[in-house]
């Protein structure tokens, strides 16, 4: 019985983050959190077309953040959805005050995603 040899085509990123060299590390991490599930890019494109209100942006952030998540790339960060979405930079402890929440979070998401 012969075995077929498989060639490695390189590492695949399931959720590729576009290069954002002009953005701060915080903005890159927030972008990544907003695109951590399949289909996020398409959902944000639909929201952008609606010219959303702050309430709609807040609901979309909560949906994309989900219950809780985070990453260590490019730097440690975490996020939580719910009625009041939160984003932590350099921290994953939900007991600590978030880096961004409320209107500052909505404003930065609008800026990063051109909403």
VMD Tcl script that draws the C-alpha trace (Angstrom):
set ca {
  {0.00 0.00 0.00}
  {1.45 3.35 -0.97}
  {1.05 6.51 0.98}
  {0.51 9.79 -0.73}
  {2.98 12.44 0.35}
  {1.49 15.76 1.36}
  {3.39 18.95 0.82}
  {3.08 21.70 3.34}
  {1.98 24.87 1.60}
  {2.80 27.07 4.59}
  {0.91 28.03 7.65}
  {-2.70 29.05 7.22}
  {-4.30 31.76 9.33}
  {-7.99 31.07 9.93}
  {-8.67 34.71 10.78}
  {-6.10 36.77 8.90}
  {-5.59 40.31 10.13}
  {-4.75 42.73 7.36}
  {-1.55 44.63 7.74}
  {-2.30 47.79 9.69}
  {1.17 49.30 9.97}
  {-0.17 52.82 10.47}
  {-2.32 51.69 13.40}
  {-1.29 51.41 17.04}
  {-0.97 48.02 18.70}
  {-4.21 48.72 20.61}
  {-6.04 49.40 17.34}
  {-4.59 46.27 15.72}
  {-5.71 44.15 18.69}
  {-9.18 45.70 18.69}
  {-9.48 45.06 14.95}
  {-8.53 41.44 15.55}
  {-11.14 41.10 18.31}
  {-13.79 42.53 15.98}
  {-12.89 39.91 13.36}
  {-12.34 36.83 15.51}
  {-15.18 34.76 14.04}
  {-15.87 33.61 10.50}
  {-17.93 36.03 8.44}
  {-17.07 39.12 10.51}
  {-15.70 41.06 7.55}
  {-18.93 40.59 5.61}
  {-21.07 41.51 8.63}
  {-19.10 44.74 9.13}
  {-19.47 45.59 5.42}
  {-23.27 45.27 5.75}
  {-23.26 47.43 8.89}
  {-21.09 50.05 7.18}
  {-23.62 50.30 4.33}
  {-26.40 51.07 6.86}
  {-24.65 54.18 8.24}
  {-25.31 52.79 11.72}
  {-26.28 54.63 14.87}
  {-24.14 54.27 17.99}
  {-26.67 51.77 19.37}
  {-26.33 49.62 16.25}
  {-22.53 49.76 16.42}
  {-22.66 48.79 20.10}
  {-24.88 45.76 19.32}
  {-22.54 44.73 16.49}
  {-19.50 44.98 18.78}
  {-21.27 42.86 21.40}
  {-22.12 40.24 18.77}
  {-18.56 40.06 17.40}
  {-17.02 39.94 20.89}
  {-19.34 37.13 21.96}
  {-19.30 36.02 25.58}
  {-15.55 36.32 26.08}
  {-12.38 35.94 24.07}
  {-8.88 37.16 23.57}
  {-5.49 36.59 22.03}
  {-1.80 37.06 22.68}
  {-1.04 38.33 19.18}
  {0.15 40.90 18.37}
  {-0.10 41.64 22.10}
  {-2.22 40.22 24.93}
  {-5.81 41.47 24.82}
  {-9.31 40.31 25.72}
  {-12.90 41.24 24.95}
  {-16.37 40.55 26.30}
  {-19.74 41.24 24.69}
  {-23.10 41.58 26.38}
  {-25.13 44.71 27.07}
  {-21.97 46.76 27.62}
  {-19.08 45.41 25.49}
  {-15.59 45.74 26.94}
  {-12.03 45.51 25.64}
  {-8.88 44.94 27.72}
  {-5.36 45.61 26.50}
  {-2.46 43.80 28.24}
  {-4.96 42.12 30.54}
  {-7.33 39.16 30.44}
  {-8.78 39.52 33.93}
  {-12.44 40.50 33.71}
  {-12.32 41.81 37.28}
  {-10.00 44.64 36.22}
  {-11.37 47.82 34.63}
  {-11.47 47.56 30.82}
  {-9.24 49.65 28.61}
  {-12.21 50.58 26.42}
  {-15.96 50.46 26.95}
  {-18.98 52.64 26.21}
  {-18.63 55.63 23.89}
  {-14.80 55.54 23.67}
  {-15.02 51.93 22.41}
  {-17.76 52.81 19.90}
  {-15.80 55.84 18.66}
  {-12.60 53.85 18.13}
  {-14.47 51.05 16.35}
  {-16.06 53.65 14.06}
  {-12.61 55.07 13.29}
  {-10.89 51.72 12.70}
  {-13.69 50.28 10.55}
  {-14.61 53.55 8.82}
  {-18.24 53.37 9.96}
}
mol new
graphics top color blue
foreach p $ca { graphics top sphere $p radius 0.5 }
foreach p [lrange $ca 0 end-1] q [lrange $ca 1 end] { graphics top cylinder $p $q radius 0.2 }
display resetview
